[in-house]
Amino acid sequence: MQPDEVIASDPAVAGFVNYLDVERNASPHTLAAYTQDIGQFVVFAWETVEVPFDWRGVDRFQARRFL
């Protein structure tokens, strides 16, 4: 399984990508870009790609350091 597929298998990420696809009618390129961006954050935040991710453990300071 590719890293983007692993990231997309996280329930929260899958829900977000589904929202973008169904509700916002985002293009496949947009969906791929968002998944890649989330993947970069996952590696930054947890240094490993193991589903499910602890999204509740992320705070605004960690998100700002990433940006």
C-alpha atoms as a printed R data frame, in Angstrom:
   type eleno elety resid chain resno       x      y      z
1  ATOM     1    CA   MET     A     1   0.000  0.000  0.000
2  ATOM     2    CA   GLN     A     2   1.301  3.447 -0.960
3  ATOM     3    CA   PRO     A     3   1.743  6.106  1.771
4  ATOM     4    CA   ASP     A     4  -1.114  8.216  0.353
5  ATOM     5    CA   GLU     A     5  -3.378  5.146  0.435
6  ATOM     6    CA   VAL     A     6  -2.456  4.525  4.081
7  ATOM     7    CA   ILE     A     7  -3.168  8.136  4.967
8  ATOM     8    CA   ALA     A     8  -6.479  8.063  3.070
9  ATOM     9    CA   SER     A     9  -7.487  4.958  5.037
10 ATOM    10    CA   ASP     A    10  -7.595  6.958  8.281
11 ATOM    11    CA   PRO     A    11 -11.294  7.459  9.127
12 ATOM    12    CA   ALA     A    12 -10.980 11.222  9.653
13 ATOM    13    CA   VAL     A    13  -8.991 11.728  6.463
14 ATOM    14    CA   ALA     A    14 -11.359  9.488  4.494
15 ATOM    15    CA   GLY     A    15 -14.328 11.500  5.753
16 ATOM    16    CA   PHE     A    16 -12.679 14.780  4.806
17 ATOM    17    CA   VAL     A    17 -11.707 13.563  1.343
18 ATOM    18    CA   ASN     A    18 -15.219 12.191  0.837
19 ATOM    19    CA   TYR     A    19 -16.669 15.569  1.863
20 ATOM    20    CA   LEU     A    20 -14.428 17.348 -0.637
21 ATOM    21    CA   ASP     A    21 -15.402 14.888 -3.351
22 ATOM    22    CA   VAL     A    22 -19.148 14.620 -2.769
23 ATOM    23    CA   GLU     A    23 -20.158 17.919 -1.197
24 ATOM    24    CA   ARG     A    24 -17.628 20.276 -2.742
25 ATOM    25    CA   ASN     A    25 -17.190 18.426 -6.069
26 ATOM    26    CA   ALA     A    26 -13.405 18.845 -5.856
27 ATOM    27    CA   SER     A    27 -11.289 17.644 -8.752
28 ATOM    28    CA   PRO     A    28  -9.187 14.481 -8.460
29 ATOM    29    CA   HIS     A    29  -6.080 16.688 -8.499
30 ATOM    30    CA   THR     A    30  -7.383 18.665 -5.512
31 ATOM    31    CA   LEU     A    31  -8.155 15.465 -3.610
32 ATOM    32    CA   ALA     A    32  -4.659 14.131 -4.329
33 ATOM    33    CA   ALA     A    33  -3.055 17.428 -3.286
34 ATOM    34    CA   TYR     A    34  -4.960 17.564  0.004
35 ATOM    35    CA   THR     A    35  -4.081 13.936  0.745
36 ATOM    36    CA   GLN     A    36  -0.420 14.664  0.053
37 ATOM    37    CA   ASP     A    37  -0.488 17.762  2.283
38 ATOM    38    CA   ILE     A    38  -2.117 15.797  5.101
39 ATOM    39    CA   GLY     A    39   0.538 13.116  4.633
40 ATOM    40    CA   GLN     A    40   3.287 15.686  5.081
41 ATOM    41    CA   PHE     A    41   1.657 16.876  8.279
42 ATOM    42    CA   VAL     A    42   1.296 13.291  9.545
43 ATOM    43    CA   VAL     A    43   5.017 12.672  9.092
44 ATOM    44    CA   PHE     A    44   5.787 16.003 10.798
45 ATOM    45    CA   ALA     A    45   3.433 15.406 13.713
46 ATOM    46    CA   TRP     A    46   3.952 11.707 14.413
47 ATOM    47    CA   GLU     A    47   7.091 10.770 12.446
48 ATOM    48    CA   THR     A    48   5.330  7.564 11.424
49 ATOM    49    CA   VAL     A    49   2.394  6.623  9.257
50 ATOM    50    CA   GLU     A    50   0.235  4.356 11.413
51 ATOM    51    CA   VAL     A    51  -3.542  4.560 11.126
52 ATOM    52    CA   PRO     A    52  -5.592  5.810 12.931
53 ATOM    53    CA   PHE     A    53  -3.950  9.104 13.732
54 ATOM    54    CA   ASP     A    54  -4.526 10.881 17.043
55 ATOM    55    CA   TRP     A    55  -6.052 14.043 15.587
56 ATOM    56    CA   ARG     A    56  -7.318 15.153 19.010
57 ATOM    57    CA   GLY     A    57  -3.706 15.296 20.185
58 ATOM    58    CA   VAL     A    58  -2.807 17.995 17.653
59 ATOM    59    CA   ASP     A    59  -2.866 21.552 18.932
60 ATOM    60    CA   ARG     A    60  -2.682 24.863 17.131
61 ATOM    61    CA   PHE     A    61   0.979 25.337 18.068
62 ATOM    62    CA   GLN     A    62   1.952 22.100 16.365
63 ATOM    63    CA   ALA     A    63  -0.036 23.108 13.284
64 ATOM    64    CA   ARG     A    64   1.675 26.523 13.236
65 ATOM    65    CA   ARG     A    65   5.128 24.929 13.503
66 ATOM    66    CA   PHE     A    66   4.245 22.809 10.490
67 ATOM    67    CA   LEU     A    67   3.147 25.812  8.448
